[in-house]
């Protein structure tokens, strides 16, 4: 329990630090997950203190509902196809700011929002920093349900142990009505760019949880306070 409390404090630190990048008039992307939730709460407080943003695009229904509850003005990518800044958490962050995301199942919308932003800042606690992606966290792959078995076979041919994500007794479906295939790599992911390209070549795959060459900096909360990687 103490470790969880400490981790929550680090997430809170990262969320608070991230919202200092948000300026009046901006259109921003709001990520999903526990650290992004801390950032959304921090943004709500800044708006109460007088910050005026043009709008925010949320990457999940949960983030959208929280933003609405906190009085954060919402918009969408049809109205604002280019965002000034997107802020989101990650499941793993390596030294080159390559990420694994999608533990919560929102990876497709998260990648769309991050790629629509002029600047993408990732936030996390110290436990998210890794030397090699994929050793501690499975790589989520979003796929069309119709193609589940062929896609699984081809992912296994790439060396993955594949698990269809479930929610209790039921198959987990994303907000886009797709499935998530969690791919475990026993020795981690030695070449994320090559693996990402090979997975994208599989017909039936919608998107992967590898976010490469996207984040301009990472704001990490940890025992020494805030560390910024860029």
C-alpha positions in Angstrom: 0.0 0.0 0.0 2.9 2.4 0.9 4.4 1.8 -2.5 1.1 2.6 -4.2 0.8 5.8 -2.2 4.3 6.8 -3.2 3.6 6.1 -6.8 0.4 8.1 -6.7 2.4 11.1 -5.3 4.9 10.8 -8.2 2.0 10.7 -10.7 0.6 13.8 -9.0 3.9 15.6 -9.3 4.2 14.8 -13.0 0.6 15.9 -13.7 1.1 19.2 -11.9 4.4 19.8 -13.8 2.9 19.0 -17.2 0.1 21.6 -17.0 2.6 24.4 -16.6 3.2 23.9 -20.4 -0.5 24.9 -21.1 -1.0 28.5 -22.1 -4.1 30.7 -22.6 -5.8 30.1 -26.0 -4.3 26.6 -26.5 -6.2 23.6 -27.9 -4.9 20.6 -26.1 -5.1 16.8 -26.1 -6.0 15.0 -22.9 -4.6 11.5 -22.4 -6.1 8.6 -20.5 -4.9 6.5 -17.6 -4.0 7.2 -14.0 -1.2 9.7 -14.6 -3.2 11.6 -17.2 -6.1 11.7 -14.7 -3.8 13.6 -12.3 -2.9 16.0 -15.1 -6.6 16.6 -15.9 -7.4 17.4 -12.2 -4.4 19.8 -12.2 -5.7 21.5 -15.4 -9.1 21.8 -13.8 -7.5 23.7 -10.9 -5.6 26.0 -13.3 -8.9 26.8 -15.2 -10.5 27.7 -11.9 -7.6 30.0 -11.2 -8.2 31.8 -14.5 -6.4 29.9 -17.3 -8.5 30.1 -20.5 -8.0 27.4 -23.1 -9.8 27.2 -26.4 -10.7 23.6 -25.9 -9.5 20.1 -25.1 -9.8 16.8 -27.1 -10.1 13.8 -24.8 -8.7 10.4 -25.8 -11.4 8.3 -24.0 -14.9 8.6 -22.6 -13.4 8.5 -19.0 -11.1 11.5 -19.7 -13.9 13.3 -21.4 -16.4 12.7 -18.5 -13.8 13.9 -16.0 -12.9 17.0 -18.0 -16.6 17.9 -18.3 -17.1 17.5 -14.6 -14.1 19.8 -13.9 -15.3 22.5 -16.2 -12.7 22.0 -18.9 -14.1 23.1 -22.3 -14.2 20.3 -24.7 -13.8 20.2 -28.5 -13.0 17.6 -31.2 -10.7 17.0 -34.1 -13.3 18.0 -36.7 -13.4 21.5 -35.2 -9.6 21.6 -34.3 -7.7 19.1 -36.4 -4.4 20.5 -35.2 -3.7 20.7 -31.5 -1.1 22.9 -29.8 -0.1 20.3 -27.2 -1.0 16.8 -26.2 -0.2 15.4 -22.7 -0.6 11.7 -21.9 0.9 9.0 -19.8 2.7 5.8 -20.8 3.2 2.2 -19.6 6.9 2.3 -20.5 9.3 5.0 -21.5 12.9 4.3 -22.6 15.9 6.7 -22.8 15.1 7.7 -26.4 11.5 8.6 -25.4 10.1 5.6 -27.2 6.9 4.4 -25.5 4.6 1.5 -24.9 1.0 2.7 -24.4 -2.4 1.1 -24.4 -2.6 -0.6 -21.0 -6.0 1.0 -20.7 -7.1 0.1 -24.2 -7.3 3.7 -25.6 -4.1 3.4 -27.7 -5.7 4.2 -31.1 -7.3 7.4 -30.0 -4.2 8.3 -27.9 -2.0 8.0 -31.0 -4.4 9.9 -33.2 -4.5 12.8 -30.7 -0.7 12.7 -30.1 0.0 12.7 -33.9 -2.4 15.7 -34.3 -0.5 17.8 -31.9 2.4 20.2 -32.6 4.0 19.0 -29.4 3.5 15.8 -27.4 4.6 15.6 -23.8 4.5 12.2 -22.0 4.2 12.0 -18.2 4.8 9.2 -15.8 6.2 8.0 -12.5 9.7 6.7 -12.0 8.5 3.0 -12.4 7.7 3.7 -16.0 11.3 4.3 -17.1 12.9 1.2 -18.7 16.2 0.4 -20.4 14.4 -1.9 -22.9 10.8 -1.7 -24.0 8.6 -4.8 -23.6 10.4 -6.6 -20.8 7.9 -5.7 -18.1 4.8 -4.7 -20.1 3.1 -6.5 -23.0 2.7 -4.6 -26.2 -1.0 -4.0 -27.0 -2.0 -4.4 -30.6 -5.5 -3.2 -31.6 -7.1 -5.4 -34.3 -10.4 -6.0 -36.1 -12.3 -8.8 -34.4 -13.0 -10.5 -37.8 -9.3 -11.0 -38.2 -8.4 -12.2 -34.7 -7.1 -15.6 -35.4 -5.0 -14.8 -38.5 -3.5 -11.8 -36.7 -2.7 -13.8 -33.6 -0.9 -16.4 -35.8 1.2 -13.8 -37.5 2.1 -12.1 -34.2 3.2 -15.4 -32.8 5.4 -15.8 -35.9 7.1 -12.6 -34.9 8.0 -14.2 -31.5 5.2 -12.9 -29.4 3.1 -14.8 -26.9 -0.3 -13.4 -27.5 -3.2 -13.0 -25.1 -6.7 -11.7 -26.2 -7.5 -9.0 -23.6 -10.6 -9.8 -21.5 -12.7 -7.8 -19.1 -13.8 -10.3 -16.5 -15.4 -13.1 -18.4 -15.9 -11.1 -21.5 -13.7 -10.1 -24.4 -12.5 -6.5 -24.0 -13.6 -4.2 -26.8 -12.1 -0.8 -27.4 -14.2 2.4 -27.8 -13.7 1.8 -31.6 -15.3 -1.7 -31.3 -11.9 -3.5 -31.8 -10.1 -6.1 -29.8 -6.7 -5.8 -28.0 -4.1 -8.5 -28.4 -1.5 -8.2 -25.7 1.9 -9.4 -27.0 4.6 -10.6 -24.6 8.2 -10.7 -25.7 10.3 -12.8 -23.4 13.5 -10.8 -24.1 11.9 -7.4 -24.7 11.8 -5.5 -27.9 15.3 -5.1 -29.4 14.3 -3.0 -32.4 11.0 -1.2 -31.8 10.9 0.5 -35.2 11.3 -2.8 -37.1 8.8 -4.6 -35.0 6.3 -1.8 -35.4 6.6 -1.8 -39.2 6.2 -5.6 -39.3 3.1 -5.6 -37.1 1.6 -2.7 -39.2 2.1 -4.9 -42.3 -0.4 -7.5 -40.9 -3.8 -7.1 -42.5 -6.4 -6.7 -39.8 -4.1 -4.8 -37.4 -5.5 -1.3 -36.7 -2.7 0.1 -34.6 0.1 -0.8 -32.1 1.0 0.6 -28.7 4.5 1.6 -29.8 4.8 5.4 -29.9 8.0 6.1 -31.7 9.6 9.5 -32.5 6.5 11.3 -31.1 7.2 12.6 -27.6 9.3 15.8 -27.4 9.9 15.3 -23.7 9.0 13.1 -20.7 8.1 14.5 -17.3 8.8 11.9 -14.7 7.8 12.1 -11.0 10.0 10.2 -8.6 11.8 10.2 -5.3 13.9 13.2 -6.2 10.9 15.2 -7.5 10.6 16.0 -11.2 13.0 14.7 -13.9 12.6 16.0 -17.5 13.9 13.9 -20.4 14.1 15.5 -23.8 
